[in-house]
Structures are given as structure tokens and as C-alpha cells.
Amino acid sequence: MATIGGPNTEKDNLVFGYDTGYGVADNTSSTRFYPGESTVNYTTDTPSQGGWTGTYSVLDSSLKKFRFNVSNFSANPGSGWRSFTWDLRAYTGQSVTISATVEAPSSSPGTFAWVMMGQGNTHTNTSGAGGYMGYSAASERVYKSTTTKEHITWSGTLGNSGTANSPSGHIGFTVWYNNGVPGTSSYVEVSDVQIELKSHETPFVNGTRSDTASLIDLTKTTDIGVSNVSFDSTGQLTFDGSNDQVVVDVDDIVRNTSNITIEGIVNATSISSAGPWAVLTDHAAATDKDGFWWHYNIGNAVYFRVEDATAGEQGTTFSGSVPFVANTYQHVVTVVGDNNVKVYVNGVLSKSYTPNFKWNRIDSTKTAYLHIGRTYPNYYLSCAIPVFKMHNRELSVDEIKQNYNAYKNRFDI
């Protein structure tokens, strides 16, 4: 299980965070720290069967783990196949992705040939698929030619007619064995079988993953709704620059500490009049600006601002040395305290200044919220923020450098 905050990163006083990123240099699921975006797994424990004689058994329903058997072998050299599918024709025209981990155990008799994954272009009746998977197009075939354990996935568009251009909508696997013994089952085992109405795979979930059960706080203390955010083709959290944001109530954190450190991996598609995050009250009035936030392109400069309704606004400009680069992953840290504001980019102090008031003197009638993907007043940033963390203390220079080093290879910074 992943450690809180990510491997080799500072974890003390972490009060909120998430990590959705595959990263660039390490494009594997091992770097994920969340269950994935909201989804429904349409895999049931009762797949249909087609082709030559064979059976299946459910080894673990919670993992959607099956054993698929092929038993009706021809005479020498003895070859046979079997399809195991789920009927999704009711969702014709929608994107679909199937994914699974496949293993051909060494104890299985015969010579394992391959597994095809996808949807067939024929079916024998309304409940079973009689043709190979992937016959509608070469891109719908996934071959597996070894007996090692391997994760495979396929995406396409659901059909229902059973033709090459509109395949049958029966989604699943075809298993092929050679040199089998008639009357004796050869088999493969598949686990984490997930069928989703998406154009890309998300991490496995057995059943339905709701909007509020998707993005999990690293501290396991805060529910995070993702109904107002987007996910890219790898399932990584992104913000569309229009209305996407993650909103978290941080009032208790803000009132009970004099220092906050916010850290994130940011990749902005453009530098606009928005910033990656802000802590704000409701801002019902233009003068009601308790909190702190980024603001871009004010007089061709970049600002980081802190303000309360009593003392007014304090900001620092980055004119001449804008710390953000479009379409580039960067490690960005903001430290906001009673007597200092500091900004670090890629482990290096970029700017610091001293405001003339305590930033956390927030009106007791208001609630402080963390906005990720948005700044004051209603500016949204088009960007990816795959990693975000908030500490209720000031991280040291060494700790910030340590965190940057932990992420730089993963995101090719």
C-alpha cells in the first residue's frame, strides 16, 4: 500500500492531499494513490459462453477473478477455443473499455496460444458470442503469447448488429489453446475484469464508484467530490479552465494554524488570468477578499496575493521572472504565514515578501474554502494538477527540496 503523501515525500502535518498522476517518466499504475474517477463496472459473475465446449468458474467475486476453461479439443495436434463475453448491446454507440490481468498457469495442460480481447462481430443467440473477439478490426485484437501474468486492455465503440462495422456488442475474451487433450480442460485465469462505458481504463473497482468515492484524500479524513472536474485519457485529474474545480472546507485548518504550505505538480495549458489554487471565503462582495490566491497577467505580471477584509490587500509581483511555463510540469510550493509569504518553483525559492497583517484573520461569519483549479474571483485555470498537498505548517527549504526531488523524475521536470 502506498504511503501517505507519496514515497520519499514529507508527510508530517499533512492535512489534505491527493495524487492521481501516472506521471511522465513512470507511466504505471504503481504511482497512483487513488481508486480512480467515477465509473461503473459492468462485469457480472455470469458471462455468456460461445464457441467450442468449455466452462468458467468464479474464483473471487470481489476481484472479478475467473477461470476460463477450454475442453473440446480436436484430434492431433489438438486445438480448441472458447469465448467468454458480457452483452452490452444496450449501450450501442457509446465508448467502451475492457481491462483485465491475464495469467496462463504453468499447471494448465496443452500449449497456451493467445487471448483475444474486444467485441465480436457474430453471436449465436441473444446470450452467447459465437465468434472470436476482435474480428471487426485488427485494432480490436489483443494477443498474449506467453504464460506470464500480463495486464491487457482494449477500447472501442459499441455496436449491436454483428457486422464488421458495427460489431455485436458482446465484450469479452477468446481463449485459444494448442496440443490439448480431448476431455481435459486447459485454462487461463483472469482477474480485475473491468468493463466501463469510457474511452480509457480506470483503476479496478468491483461495482460502482460514485463521484464522492473517487478522489480519495491522502489523509483519509475528507470527502472530495469530482462532479466539477475532468479526467484525461489516462484517468489523470485535469481542469478545463471553464468551471472545473475541487472545493474543500478548510476553515478549521485556516483558523487553527499560523502557517500553511500548499504544494502541487502543475501543468498549465496556457498562462491566463487564473492560478492553480486559492483559499477564499465566499466573496459575496467585491471587498470581501479574505484569503490568498494566485493572479496572472495583472499589468503583464504574475501576482501572489494575501488579503483580509480589515487590513486590505498585500501582493507580490513576479514581473520579469514569471515562475510558470505553459505545457510543462512544474513543482510549485506556496508558504503563507503571519510574517512571510514564499513561493518555490522546482525546489528553488522564487519570491518572498512580508505582509503587514496576519493572513488568517478571517471573518468569523464566513467559511474558508480551498479551491483547486480556480482563483479569485471566478478565474479557472486550464491545467493538470495530478498531485496536490496541504500542510498546516511551513515546510523547510530542505523538505521542499526533498519533495521536488521525489517528483522530478516521475514528471520529467
C-alpha positions in Angstrom: 0.0 0.0 0.0 1.2 3.5 -0.9 2.4 5.6 2.0 0.6 8.8 2.7 1.7 11.7 0.6 3.8 9.6 -1.8 7.1 7.8 -1.5 10.1 9.9 -0.2 8.0 13.0 0.5 7.5 14.9 3.7 4.4 13.7 5.4 4.4 15.4 8.8 1.4 17.7 9.4 -0.2 16.8 6.0 -3.9 17.8 6.4 -5.2 17.3 2.9 -3.9 15.9 -0.4 -4.4 13.7 -3.4 -2.3 12.0 -6.0 -3.9 10.9 -9.3 -0.9 11.1 -11.6 0.7 8.4 -13.6 3.4 10.8 -14.3 5.6 11.1 -17.4 8.7 9.1 -16.7 6.8 6.4 -14.7 3.7 5.7 -16.6 2.5 2.8 -14.5 -0.4 2.3 -12.1 2.1 1.7 -9.2 2.4 5.5 -8.7 -1.3 6.1 -8.2 -2.8 6.8 -4.7 -6.5 6.9 -5.5 -9.2 4.5 -6.8 -9.8 6.4 -9.9 -12.5 8.6 -11.5 -16.2 7.7 -11.0 -17.2 4.7 -13.0 -19.4 1.6 -13.2 -18.0 -1.9 -13.8 -20.4 -3.8 -16.0 -18.7 -7.1 -15.4 -21.0 -9.6 -13.7 -20.2 -13.1 -12.3 -22.1 -14.7 -15.2 -20.5 -14.2 -18.6 -22.0 -15.7 -21.7 -20.2 -18.5 -23.5 -19.7 -19.3 -27.1 -17.5 -21.3 -29.4 -16.3 -24.9 -28.6 -17.1 -26.6 -25.4 -15.8 -25.0 -22.2 -16.8 -23.7 -18.8 -15.9 -21.0 -16.4 -15.8 -20.6 -12.6 -15.7 -17.6 -10.4 -12.6 -17.7 -8.2 -13.1 -14.4 -6.4 -16.1 -12.2 -7.0 -14.6 -9.2 -5.2 -11.7 -9.2 -7.6 -13.8 -10.3 -10.6 -11.4 -13.2 -11.0 -12.4 -16.1 -13.3 -11.0 -19.3 -14.6 -11.9 -19.8 -18.3 -11.7 -23.4 -19.5 -11.2 -24.8 -23.0 -12.0 -28.5 -23.2 -13.3 -29.6 -26.6 -10.0 -30.2 -28.5 -9.9 -31.7 -32.0 -7.7 -34.6 -32.9 -3.9 -34.1 -33.2 -2.4 -31.6 -32.8 -5.4 -30.9 -30.6 -6.5 -27.3 -30.7 -9.6 -25.5 -29.3 -11.0 -22.2 -28.3 -13.7 -20.6 -26.2 -15.3 -17.1 -25.9 -16.5 -15.6 -22.7 -18.4 -12.3 -23.0 -20.8 -9.8 -21.5 -23.7 -8.4 -23.5 -23.5 -4.6 -23.7 -25.6 -4.1 -26.9 -28.0 -1.9 -24.9 -25.3 0.8 -25.0 -24.8 0.9 -28.7 -22.7 3.8 -30.0 -21.0 4.5 -26.7 -17.3 4.1 -25.9 -16.3 1.0 -24.0 -13.1 -0.2 -22.4 -12.4 -3.6 -21.1 -9.3 -4.4 -19.0 -8.0 -7.4 -17.0 -5.0 -9.2 -15.8 -4.4 -12.5 -17.6 -2.4 -15.4 -16.5 -1.9 -18.8 -18.1 -0.8 -21.0 -15.1 2.1 -23.5 -15.9 -0.2 -26.3 -14.5 -2.6 -25.9 -17.3 -2.3 -28.7 -19.9 -1.6 -28.0 -23.5 0.2 -25.1 -25.1 -1.3 -21.7 -24.5 -1.6 -19.7 -27.7 -3.3 -16.4 -27.1 -6.2 -14.4 -25.6 -8.2 -12.0 -27.8 -10.0 -9.1 -26.1 -12.7 -6.9 -27.6 -16.1 -7.4 -29.1 -17.1 -10.0 -31.7 -18.9 -9.4 -35.0 -21.1 -12.5 -34.7 -23.1 -14.1 -31.9 -25.1 -17.4 -31.9 -28.0 -16.2 -29.9 -29.1 -13.4 -27.6 -27.0 -14.6 -24.7 -23.8 -16.0 -26.2 -21.0 -14.9 -28.5 -20.1 -17.5 -31.1 -17.3 -15.7 -32.9 -13.8 -14.7 -32.0 -13.4 -11.4 -30.2 -11.8 -8.7 -32.4 -13.0 -9.9 -35.8 -14.4 -6.5 -36.7 -11.0 -4.8 -37.0 -7.3 -5.7 -36.4 -7.1 -3.0 -33.7 -9.7 -4.9 -31.6 -7.3 -7.9 -31.2 -5.0 -8.2 -28.2 -2.6 -11.0 -28.4 -1.0 -12.7 -25.4 1.7 -15.2 -26.4 3.4 -16.0 -23.2 2.4 -17.7 -20.0 3.5 -14.7 -17.8 1.0 -12.6 -15.9 0.1 -9.6 -18.0 -2.4 -6.7 -17.8 -4.2 -6.0 -21.1 -6.9 -3.5 -22.2 -9.0 -2.7 -25.2 -11.2 0.3 -26.1 -13.7 0.8 -28.9 -17.2 1.8 -29.8 -20.2 -0.5 -29.0 -22.2 -1.9 -31.9 -25.2 -4.2 -31.9 -25.7 -5.5 -35.5 -22.9 -8.1 -35.6 -21.3 -6.7 -38.7 -17.7 -5.7 -39.2 -18.6 -2.0 -39.0 -20.9 -2.5 -36.0 -19.8 -5.5 -34.1 -22.0 -7.5 -31.8 -21.6 -5.6 -28.6 -20.6 -8.8 -26.8 -17.5 -7.7 -24.9 -15.0 -10.2 -23.6 -12.3 -12.7 -24.3 -11.5 -15.5 -26.7 -9.0 -18.1 -25.3 -7.0 -20.4 -27.7 -5.0 -23.5 -26.7 -3.0 -25.9 -28.8 -1.9 -29.5 -28.1 -4.7 -30.0 -25.6 -6.1 -33.4 -24.6 -9.7 -34.1 -25.6 -11.8 -34.3 -22.4 -9.3 -32.4 -20.3 -9.7 -28.7 -19.6 -6.9 -26.2 -20.3 -7.5 -22.8 -18.8 -6.4 -19.3 -18.2 -7.1 -17.1 -15.1 -8.2 -13.5 -15.5 -8.7 -11.0 -12.6 -9.7 -7.4 -12.2 -12.0 -7.7 -15.1 -13.5 -4.2 -15.7 -15.9 -3.2 -18.4 -16.6 0.6 -18.5 -18.5 3.0 -20.7 -15.4 5.1 -21.1 -12.8 5.5 -23.8 -10.0 4.7 -21.4 -9.3 2.4 -18.5 -9.6 3.4 -14.9 -8.2 1.5 -11.9 -10.3 -1.5 -11.0 -13.4 -1.3 -8.8 -15.9 -4.1 -8.3 -19.2 -2.3 -8.9 -19.9 1.4 -8.9 -17.6 4.2 -7.9 -19.5 7.4 -7.2 -18.3 11.0 -7.7 -17.6 11.2 -3.9 -15.9 7.8 -3.7 -13.4 8.6 -6.4 -10.7 11.1 -5.5 -9.5 10.0 -2.1 -7.8 12.4 0.4 -4.4 11.0 1.3 -5.2 11.6 5.0 -8.5 9.7 4.7 -10.3 12.5 6.5 -12.0 14.5 3.7 -14.6 13.5 1.1 -13.8 15.1 -2.2 -16.5 15.4 -4.9 -15.3 15.2 -8.5 -18.5 16.2 -10.2 -16.9 19.5 -11.3 -13.6 18.2 -12.6 -12.4 16.4 -15.7 -10.2 13.4 -16.3 -7.9 12.9 -19.3 -7.4 9.7 -21.4 -5.1 8.2 -18.7 -7.6 8.9 -15.9 -5.5 11.8 -14.5 -7.3 14.7 -12.9 -7.4 17.8 -15.1 -9.2 21.2 -15.1 -10.8 22.5 -18.2 -10.4 26.3 -17.5 -14.1 26.9 -17.7 -15.7 25.7 -14.5 -13.6 22.7 -13.2 -12.5 22.9 -9.6 -12.1 20.8 -6.4 -13.6 22.6 -3.4 -12.7 21.6 0.2 -13.8 23.1 3.5 -10.5 24.1 5.2 -11.9 26.6 7.8 -10.7 24.6 10.8 -7.2 24.3 9.3 -7.0 28.0 8.4 -8.2 29.2 11.9 -6.0 26.9 13.9 -2.6 27.5 12.4 -0.4 30.4 11.6 1.4 28.8 8.7 0.1 26.9 5.6 2.2 25.2 2.9 0.5 24.3 -0.3 2.3 22.1 -2.8 1.4 20.8 -6.2 2.5 19.5 -9.6 1.1 21.9 -12.1 1.0 21.7 -15.9 -0.9 24.7 -17.3 -2.0 24.6 -21.0 -1.7 28.4 -21.0 -0.9 31.2 -18.6 -4.1 33.1 -18.1 -5.8 35.3 -15.5 -6.1 32.4 -13.2 -4.0 30.3 -10.9 -3.8 26.7 -9.7 -5.2 27.2 -6.2 -6.7 29.6 -3.7 -8.0 29.7 -0.1 -11.0 32.0 -0.1 -14.2 32.9 1.7 -17.4 33.1 -0.3 -16.6 36.5 -1.8 -20.2 37.7 -2.0 -19.0 41.3 -2.2 -16.1 42.7 -4.2 -14.4 44.0 -1.0 -14.8 40.7 0.9 -11.5 39.0 0.0 -10.2 37.1 3.0 -7.7 34.5 1.9 -4.8 34.1 -0.5 -4.5 33.3 -4.2 -2.6 33.5 -7.4 -3.4 36.0 -10.1 -1.9 36.2 -13.5 -1.5 38.9 -16.2 -2.1 41.9 -14.0 -0.1 44.5 -15.8 1.8 41.7 -17.6 2.9 40.4 -14.2 2.1 37.4 -12.1 1.0 38.0 -8.5 0.6 36.1 -5.4 -1.8 37.9 -3.0 -3.0 37.7 0.6 -5.8 39.8 2.0 -8.3 40.2 4.8 -11.3 42.4 5.0 -9.7 44.6 7.7 -6.1 45.1 6.6 -6.6 45.1 2.9 -4.6 43.5 0.1 -0.9 42.6 0.0 0.7 41.1 -3.0 4.0 40.4 -4.7 4.7 40.5 -8.4 6.8 38.1 -10.4 7.1 40.6 -13.3 10.2 39.8 -15.3 10.6 36.4 -13.9 7.3 34.6 -14.3 7.6 31.3 -12.5 5.2 29.4 -14.7 5.8 27.8 -18.1 2.9 26.6 -20.2 2.6 22.9 -21.1 5.4 22.0 -18.7 5.1 20.1 -15.4 6.4 22.1 -12.5 6.6 21.6 -8.8 5.1 24.7 -7.2 5.0 25.4 -3.4 3.5 28.4 -1.6 4.1 29.1 2.0 1.8 31.6 3.7 2.5 32.6 7.3 1.9 35.5 9.7 5.1 37.2 8.8 6.1 35.7 5.4 4.9 34.6 2.0 7.3 32.4 0.0 7.0 30.8 -3.4 9.2 27.9 -4.6 9.3 26.6 -8.1 11.1 23.3 -8.8 12.7 23.3 -5.4 14.1 26.9 -5.7 12.9 30.0 -3.8 11.4 32.2 -6.5 9.9 35.1 -4.4 9.3 36.1 -0.8 7.8 39.1 1.0 6.4 40.1 4.3 2.7 41.2 4.6 1.6 43.7 7.2 -1.1 41.6 8.8 -2.0 38.0 9.8 -3.4 36.4 6.7 -5.6 34.0 8.7 -7.7 36.7 10.4 -10.8 35.6 8.6 -14.3 37.0 9.4 -15.9 34.6 11.9 -19.2 34.8 9.9 -17.6 33.3 6.8 -16.1 29.9 6.0 -12.7 29.4 4.3 -12.6 27.0 1.3 -9.7 25.6 -0.6 -10.3 25.9 -4.4 -8.1 23.8 -6.7 -8.2 24.9 -10.3 -9.7 28.3 -9.5 -8.6 31.7 -8.1 -10.4 34.9 -7.1 -12.9 36.0 -8.2 -14.0 33.4 -10.7 -11.0 32.6 -12.8 -10.4 29.0 -13.7 -7.1 27.6 -14.9 -6.8 25.1 -17.8 -4.3 22.7 -16.4 -3.4 19.3 -15.0 -2.8 19.1 -11.2 -2.1 15.4 -10.7 -0.6 16.0 -7.2 -1.8 18.4 -4.5 -0.9 18.6 -0.8 -1.6 21.0 2.1 0.4 21.1 5.4 -0.6 23.1 8.4 3.0 24.3 9.0 5.8 25.8 7.0 7.9 23.2 5.2 11.6 23.9 5.5 13.8 24.6 2.5 15.3 21.1 2.8 11.8 19.5 2.9 10.7 21.3 -0.1 13.8 20.3 -2.0 13.2 16.7 -0.9 9.7 16.7 -2.2 10.8 18.2 -5.5 13.4 15.5 -5.9 10.8 12.9 -5.2 8.6 14.1 -8.1 11.1 15.4 -10.7 11.9 12.1 -12.4 8.3 10.9 -12.3 7.0 14.0 -14.1 10.1 14.7 -16.1 10.6 18.1 -14.5 
